[in-house]
Amino acid sequence: MFERFPNQWTPVLPLVELEANPLAIELAGERLVLFRDNEQQWHALRDYCPHRGARLSLGAVTDAGYLRCGYHGWRFDGAGRCTGVPLNGLNDAALRKIRADALPTRMIGGALWIYTATNPGDQDVPEPSLPESLRGDPTLFVTYSQEWRAHWSRAQENFIDFAHPPYLHEQTIGAWMHDYAERGGTARVEADVTDFGMIMTSYVGSSNAGFQLHWHRPNLAILHFGATAYNWLHVFCIPVNEEHTRVMTVRRVRGAADVPSYSRHASGTDHRILDEDRVIVESQQGDVLSDAAEISVATDKPTLVFRDWYRELLT
């Protein structure tokens, strides 16, 4: 499983979108089913019943909190253990031999996260390595998301690229820099590799006041629009499959009372900016390694750091 996105923690859906139970999703080309048990915990299984290969998402969740296959009624808990096979009277020893593939889940920063284990149930799973800005009560975050017809690596590069706003966002967030760029102005970009990924600092002209962005492996960019985490914009590029990506923004809020106003702000501002990005990124073909003829320049340093890591991920 997850050959193109192996062994990574990633969000999959905002918590506010976890409504249907069970819920079919796709992550990095794999069909999964999410379900909530009777303790209100969300679980993820491969959307495949080991009996006859039916999709478990076509079943139902029982009063006991088990996912019941809609074909023959086999039941599974959140760890993938089979808890019942109707009409057969199997004992505990027989049931222990039947398992569905289960994936670790966490509720973090306004979203449900999944670990893309290549061998579910047969490997050690590390805890998510999180920036401080995503720690704490997972409900005190505001999310907004779109689905793009593009590979996730193309979307990710877009959010760690400093040189495109003066043109792609000329009418919005890049307006302040457009005329400067057109007059022949220059910029410099530093890309420092870290244990979590990369710190990018960009400078305009001779200014020593740089804009900072953190990239956290595999698919998170944090744009530092202010001094504290409440001013930062988290952007995730979540692989749905080789041709589709869910782009999700996350903002931290101070309290539950702030959620409605921040949600309105996110749905308005993020919608407009992401639409500008989406049109261009959807025009690019394949992943970031697809075209060896692409030409890079000095302001592409952060994307080259990302490409080196991505190339290693696939080897």
C-alpha positions as CSV (number, residue, x, y, z in Angstrom):
1,M,0.0,0.0,0.0
2,F,0.9,3.7,-0.5
3,E,3.9,3.0,-2.8
4,R,3.9,6.6,-4.0
5,F,3.4,8.2,-0.5
6,P,4.9,5.6,1.9
7,N,4.9,5.8,5.7
8,Q,3.8,9.4,6.2
9,W,1.5,11.1,8.7
10,T,-0.9,13.4,6.8
11,P,-4.3,15.0,7.4
12,V,-7.1,13.6,5.2
13,L,-10.2,15.6,6.0
14,P,-11.2,18.5,8.2
15,L,-13.1,17.4,11.3
16,V,-16.2,19.4,10.2
17,E,-16.4,17.1,7.1
18,L,-16.6,13.9,9.1
19,E,-20.4,13.5,8.8
20,A,-21.3,10.2,7.1
21,N,-20.5,7.1,9.2
22,P,-19.0,5.1,7.5
23,L,-17.3,7.4,5.1
24,A,-15.4,6.3,1.9
25,I,-12.3,8.3,1.0
26,E,-9.2,8.0,-1.2
27,L,-5.7,8.8,0.0
28,A,-2.6,8.6,-2.2
29,G,-4.5,6.2,-4.6
30,E,-5.7,3.9,-1.8
31,R,-9.4,3.4,-1.1
32,L,-10.1,3.7,2.6
33,V,-13.1,3.7,4.9
34,L,-13.4,5.9,7.9
35,F,-15.9,5.0,10.7
36,R,-16.7,6.3,14.2
37,D,-17.2,3.8,17.0
38,N,-19.5,4.1,20.0
39,E,-16.8,6.0,21.9
40,Q,-16.8,8.6,19.2
41,Q,-13.3,7.7,18.0
42,W,-12.6,7.7,14.3
43,H,-10.8,4.7,12.6
44,A,-9.5,4.0,9.1
45,L,-9.5,0.6,7.4
46,R,-8.7,-0.4,3.8
47,D,-12.0,-0.3,2.0
48,Y,-11.9,-4.0,1.3
49,C,-13.5,-6.9,3.1
50,P,-11.1,-9.9,3.4
51,H,-14.0,-12.3,2.8
52,R,-15.0,-11.5,-0.8
53,G,-13.4,-8.1,-1.5
54,A,-16.5,-6.0,-1.1
55,R,-16.1,-2.4,-0.1
56,L,-16.6,-2.0,3.6
57,S,-17.8,1.5,3.2
58,L,-21.1,0.1,1.7
59,G,-21.8,-1.4,5.1
60,A,-22.9,0.1,8.4
61,V,-21.7,0.8,12.0
62,T,-23.4,-1.4,14.6
63,D,-24.7,-0.2,18.0
64,A,-21.6,-1.9,19.5
65,G,-19.3,0.4,17.3
66,Y,-18.1,-2.2,14.8
67,L,-18.0,-1.8,11.1
68,R,-20.3,-4.4,9.5
69,C,-19.7,-5.4,5.9
70,G,-22.9,-4.9,3.8
71,Y,-22.4,-8.2,1.9
72,H,-22.3,-11.0,4.6
73,G,-22.3,-9.0,7.8
74,W,-18.7,-9.6,8.9
75,R,-17.8,-7.2,11.7
76,F,-14.5,-5.4,12.3
77,D,-13.2,-3.1,15.1
78,G,-11.0,-0.1,14.7
79,A,-7.9,-2.2,14.8
80,G,-9.1,-4.3,11.9
81,R,-9.9,-7.3,14.2
82,C,-12.8,-9.5,13.1
83,T,-15.4,-9.6,15.9
84,G,-18.1,-11.6,14.2
85,V,-19.0,-13.8,11.2
86,P,-22.7,-14.4,11.1
87,L,-24.1,-18.0,10.5
88,N,-20.8,-19.7,11.2
89,G,-20.3,-19.7,15.0
90,L,-16.5,-19.1,14.7
91,N,-14.6,-19.3,18.0
92,D,-12.1,-16.6,19.2
93,A,-9.1,-18.5,17.7
94,A,-10.7,-18.6,14.3
95,L,-11.8,-14.9,14.5
96,R,-8.2,-13.9,15.3
97,K,-7.0,-15.2,12.0
98,I,-9.3,-12.7,10.1
99,R,-8.2,-9.1,9.8
100,A,-8.9,-6.0,7.8
101,D,-6.0,-3.7,7.1
102,A,-6.2,-0.9,9.7
103,L,-4.3,2.4,9.7
104,P,-3.4,4.6,12.7
105,T,-5.4,7.8,13.1
106,R,-5.1,11.0,15.1
107,M,-7.2,14.1,15.5
108,I,-4.8,17.1,15.1
109,G,-5.2,20.7,14.2
110,G,-8.8,20.7,13.0
111,A,-8.4,17.5,10.9
112,L,-8.3,13.7,11.0
113,W,-4.8,12.4,10.3
114,I,-3.8,9.0,8.9
115,Y,-0.4,7.2,8.8
116,T,0.2,5.7,5.3
117,A,1.6,2.4,6.5
118,T,2.9,0.3,3.6
119,N,2.5,-2.8,5.7
120,P,-0.5,-2.2,8.0
121,G,-0.3,-4.0,11.3
122,D,3.2,-5.3,10.7
123,Q,5.4,-2.3,11.4
124,D,6.3,0.3,14.1
125,V,4.4,3.5,13.7
126,P,6.1,6.8,14.9
127,E,4.0,9.5,16.5
128,P,3.4,12.5,14.3
129,S,6.2,15.1,14.3
130,L,4.2,18.3,14.8
131,P,5.0,22.0,14.9
132,E,3.9,23.7,18.1
133,S,1.4,25.7,16.2
134,L,-0.7,22.5,15.5
135,R,-0.6,21.2,19.1
136,G,-3.5,21.5,21.5
137,D,-7.3,21.1,21.3
138,P,-7.9,19.9,17.7
139,T,-11.3,21.8,17.7
140,L,-9.7,25.2,18.1
141,F,-8.7,25.4,14.4
142,V,-10.4,26.7,11.3
143,T,-10.1,24.8,8.0
144,Y,-10.9,25.5,4.4
145,S,-10.2,23.1,1.5
146,Q,-10.4,22.6,-2.2
147,E,-9.8,19.7,-4.5
148,W,-7.4,20.4,-7.4
149,R,-6.8,18.3,-10.6
150,A,-3.1,18.2,-10.1
151,H,-0.4,16.0,-8.5
152,W,0.2,16.8,-4.8
153,S,3.9,17.6,-5.4
154,R,3.1,20.3,-7.9
155,A,0.7,21.9,-5.4
156,Q,3.3,21.6,-2.6
157,E,5.9,23.4,-4.7
158,N,3.5,26.2,-5.4
159,F,3.2,27.0,-1.6
160,I,7.0,27.1,-1.1
161,D,7.7,29.3,-4.1
162,F,8.4,33.0,-3.4
163,A,8.7,34.2,-7.0
164,H,5.2,33.7,-8.3
165,P,3.0,36.1,-6.2
166,P,4.0,39.3,-8.1
167,Y,2.4,37.8,-11.2
168,L,0.0,35.0,-10.4
169,H,-1.4,37.1,-7.5
170,E,-0.9,40.5,-9.1
171,Q,-4.5,41.5,-8.3
172,T,-4.4,40.3,-4.7
173,I,-1.6,39.4,-2.3
174,G,1.2,40.0,-4.8
175,A,0.2,43.5,-5.9
176,W,2.7,45.2,-3.6
177,M,5.6,43.4,-5.3
178,H,4.4,43.5,-9.0
179,D,5.7,46.9,-10.0
180,Y,9.0,46.3,-8.2
181,A,9.5,43.1,-10.1
182,E,8.6,44.8,-13.4
183,R,11.1,47.6,-12.8
184,G,13.9,45.0,-12.6
185,G,14.0,44.5,-8.9
186,T,15.7,41.5,-7.4
187,A,15.1,39.1,-4.6
188,R,17.1,36.5,-2.8
189,V,15.9,33.3,-1.1
190,E,17.6,31.2,1.5
191,A,16.6,27.6,2.0
192,D,18.0,25.9,5.2
193,V,17.4,22.2,5.6
194,T,16.3,21.2,9.1
195,D,15.3,18.1,10.9
196,F,11.7,18.7,10.1
197,G,12.1,19.8,6.5
198,M,13.2,23.4,5.6
199,I,13.1,27.0,6.7
200,M,12.8,29.4,3.7
201,T,13.6,33.1,4.2
202,S,13.0,35.5,1.3
203,Y,14.3,39.0,1.0
204,V,13.3,41.8,-1.5
205,G,16.1,44.0,-2.7
206,S,18.6,45.0,-0.1
207,S,16.2,44.6,2.8
208,N,17.3,42.5,5.8
209,A,13.6,42.0,6.8
210,G,12.8,38.6,5.4
211,F,9.6,36.7,5.1
212,Q,9.8,33.2,6.6
213,L,8.1,30.0,5.6
214,H,8.5,26.6,7.1
215,W,8.1,23.4,5.2
216,H,7.4,20.3,7.3
217,R,7.7,16.9,5.6
218,P,5.8,15.7,3.8
219,N,3.1,18.2,2.8
220,L,2.8,21.2,5.1
221,A,3.9,24.8,4.4
222,I,3.5,27.3,7.3
223,L,3.5,30.9,6.1
224,H,4.5,33.3,8.9
225,F,2.3,36.3,8.4
226,G,3.0,37.5,12.0
227,A,4.8,36.9,15.2
228,T,2.6,34.2,16.7
229,A,0.9,31.0,15.7
230,Y,-2.4,32.8,15.6
231,N,-1.1,34.8,12.6
232,W,0.3,31.9,10.6
233,L,-1.3,30.1,7.8
234,H,-0.9,26.3,7.5
235,V,-1.3,24.9,4.0
236,F,-1.5,21.1,3.4
237,C,-1.3,19.4,0.0
238,I,-3.0,16.1,0.6
239,P,-2.6,13.4,-2.2
240,V,-5.9,12.0,-3.2
241,N,-4.4,10.1,-6.2
242,E,-1.9,10.8,-8.9
243,E,-4.2,13.3,-10.5
244,H,-6.0,15.0,-7.6
245,T,-5.0,16.9,-4.5
246,R,-6.9,18.2,-1.6
247,V,-5.5,21.6,-0.6
248,M,-6.4,22.5,3.0
249,T,-5.7,25.7,4.9
250,V,-5.6,25.6,8.7
251,R,-5.7,28.6,11.1
252,R,-5.3,28.4,14.9
253,V,-7.9,30.4,16.9
254,R,-7.8,31.5,20.6
255,G,-11.3,30.1,21.6
256,A,-14.4,28.5,20.3
257,A,-16.1,31.9,20.0
258,D,-13.7,32.9,17.3
259,V,-14.4,29.9,15.0
260,P,-17.4,31.4,13.1
261,S,-15.7,34.7,12.2
262,Y,-12.5,33.0,11.2
263,S,-14.4,30.5,9.1
264,R,-16.1,33.3,7.2
265,H,-12.7,34.9,6.7
266,A,-11.1,31.7,5.5
267,S,-13.9,30.8,3.1
268,G,-13.7,34.3,1.5
269,T,-10.0,35.0,1.4
270,D,-8.6,31.5,0.9
271,H,-11.1,30.8,-1.8
272,R,-10.0,33.7,-3.9
273,I,-6.3,33.1,-3.5
274,L,-6.4,29.4,-4.0
275,D,-8.5,29.8,-7.1
276,E,-5.7,31.8,-8.6
277,D,-3.1,29.2,-7.7
278,R,-5.3,26.3,-8.8
279,V,-5.7,27.4,-12.4
280,I,-1.9,27.5,-13.0
281,V,-1.0,24.4,-11.0
282,E,-3.7,22.4,-12.8
283,S,-2.0,23.3,-16.1
284,Q,1.2,21.5,-15.1
285,Q,1.7,17.9,-16.1
286,G,2.6,15.0,-13.9
287,D,4.6,15.3,-10.7
288,V,7.6,17.6,-10.1
289,L,10.1,15.0,-11.5
290,S,8.1,14.4,-14.7
291,D,10.0,16.9,-16.9
292,A,13.8,16.7,-16.7
293,A,14.0,19.7,-19.1
294,E,12.6,22.2,-16.6
295,I,15.0,25.1,-15.9
296,S,15.6,26.3,-12.4
297,V,17.1,29.6,-11.1
298,A,18.3,31.0,-7.8
299,T,14.8,31.8,-6.5
300,D,13.9,28.1,-6.9
301,K,16.1,27.0,-4.1
302,P,13.2,25.9,-1.8
303,T,11.6,23.9,-4.5
304,L,14.9,22.1,-5.3
305,V,15.2,21.1,-1.6
306,F,11.7,19.7,-1.8
307,R,12.5,17.8,-5.0
308,D,15.6,16.2,-3.5
309,W,13.5,14.9,-0.6
310,Y,10.6,13.8,-2.9
311,R,13.1,11.9,-5.1
312,E,14.4,10.1,-2.1
313,L,10.9,9.3,-0.9
314,L,10.2,7.4,-4.1
315,T,13.4,5.4,-4.1
